[in-house]
Amino acid sequence: MFRRAFLAHGLLLAGFGRQASVRYAALSTPVRIPLEAVKTPWAPVPFKAEAVARQARRVLLSGVLFRRSTTGERSELSAVCLTCTHEQCQVDFIAEPTALPRTDRVMTHPVFLCACHSSVFDAADDGAWIAGPAPRGLFRFRMRVDGDAVEIGEVEEEALFAV
Amino acid sequence: MKIRSLMLVVALMGSAAISSNAQSAQNARGAAQEKIYISLENLEKDNLAIVDIATFKEIKRLTVGSHPHGLTSPRSQSVLYAASEIGGVVTLVDTVRDQVVKTFHVGFGVEPQNGAVTPDGRLLYQPSYAGYWQVFDTQKEEIIDYIHTLGIGHNTVMAPDGKFVYLLPIAGGDGHWRRPSLGLPRTQPKEVTVVDAVAHKVVGTIPVGAGPRPGTISPDGKRLYMNVDDHMGFLVIDTAARKVISRATMTLTADEQAVRSRSHGIAVVNDGKEVWTNDVVHAVTYAFDVTVDPPKQIARFPVGRQPYWIVTSKDTKTVYVNCPSDDVLIAFDAATKKEKARLQFPKGTHNTRMTVVAAPRTTT
């Protein structure tokens, strides 16, 4: 009993630690996109966002907002930065991936693919890394549903130093 | 008498015609065929495209090792070495017949990158991502020496006379150091290593202040031009003095400055008078006049998405820019800076690195 409780708390703490380790920075101006625009699953809506990095450096980010399923839940929306975390090339959304480079994994849903060095990211998992030289997944934006729009207000702080 | 003279004239004309035809045939046999060999990053099979420069058409595909990431050819231009990131192999290609001759499985280490072969074709300087260059004897078909530069072995520039070879290890940012299971070196040397290409001995280093990226060299071997990390443009290195003497800097718009990019791909153009290089993220290629110091920007023009690599025809009058995100190869006239033609590859082909070879024509 004690062992189970210890494990449960340990896992909770580990999860909390992982969540807390990702820091987000506010965008200079939140980006608003009508919910209607992301009604269709796997139809990314491109947007530009602006933020300020260290030493007051202005940073422009290219992102996409998209719906991963048709349930209509807020959690089914993703917003990721299109800058590859390897060497800043812009990744492409591949709606129907066939054979993927650098992996034998068969994907039945869309991915993001970098043309420069073939890094692959999972569109169904918020841009998580799948394959290739990129060291991590795509940078993520934080968003909230506000009335009939999605408001994208923050981006992973690491993105500001990498892009 | 008149008839005899007429016969003589006819005989002489016939002889001249035969001689002329023979000379034409000789020229046809002797003339080289310029071709661009292009790595197709995204493909496992048929991953080396061959484009005939005269017609600007793709004439053949070959399958070399997985993810070709470096192409080099000796002065004879009759062969090509293609290094493959995955599988740790180098493939030998016959550029006369455009056939794969053999694949060298000699332990080229983690992710072989862009090597350079000596003009006589004897030694291939083959970098590995793990932080060293291998000296591969192409006749013995074995690695005969290792040169440790630390950093990540990546790009290599051979001097035109073959006396020196310049090793350009990338320093690497997070995108490199965090890569799993590569056992990478943890140093960021920010220098070029100069090697006696015949003796394969290090003879010096050139501090460059940032991670070296692709480089190229002037026709007389006196200037090494090199992209580096976090500088939009390139450095000018005096190879005799072994030091950076100036830097060429792109003029970016305010919006371009707000999006981090990198310079990647560089070529000497117009008989050594110009250097062209890419701004990858903003999809722009720049031309600089390098007859002045520092080099002066003389043109910038939009290209396809993610321009990645630049080469020229052998006369340096036509420039080729590979744009893998659009799967397009663009040809520019060096004099007018105008686009001449585009070669569109199938979507998802991802044409990245390339080299131009003036292959001897087959005599058969």
Interface residues (C-beta under 8 A of the other chain):
Chain A: E50 R57 R58 V59 L60 L61 S62 T83 T85 H86 E87 Q88 C89 Q90 D92 I94 A99 P101 R102 L113 A115 C116 H117 S118 P133 A134 P135 R136 A162 V163
Chain B: E41 N42 L43 E44 H67 I86 D174 G175 H176 W177 R178 R179 A254 D255 Q257 A258 V259 R260 S261 R262 V280 V281 R305 Q306 Y308 P324 S325 D327 G348 H350 T352
